[in-house]
Amino acid sequence: MPLYLSKFSYTPETWARMIDNPEDRRTAAQAYIESVGGKLHGFWYAFGTHDGYNLWEAPDNVSMASVALAISAGGALSSFETTVLLSVDDTLAALRKAGEVRYRAPGT
């Protein structure tokens, strides 16, 4: 199954609610991804541009997109970005296939 890396940031209101009532959000994240047949591999908080990161496994892009849309629609996050991760083997296959693409630069 494909892997996905999500970066997220909470709204100030969400942080305020979590300060008043601390909660382990890994449990919720795990339930979301398992509802589409996937798995949560990791959940981390961070300093910096984003408040946290998740590593997910999902059956396909549509399944992951459905989780991302549901989370984003919930209103607790100010940002949520998901990146599809490619294995080394998939990247090597893409490199080989790229050699077959006859790209032409603009204006040439």
Secondary structure, 3 states (H helix, E strand, C coil): CCEEEEEEEECHHHHHHHHHCCCCCHHHHHHHHHCCCCEEEEEEECCCCCCEEEEEECCCHHHHHHHHHHHHHCCCEEEEEEEEECCHHHHHHHHHHHCCCCCCCCCC
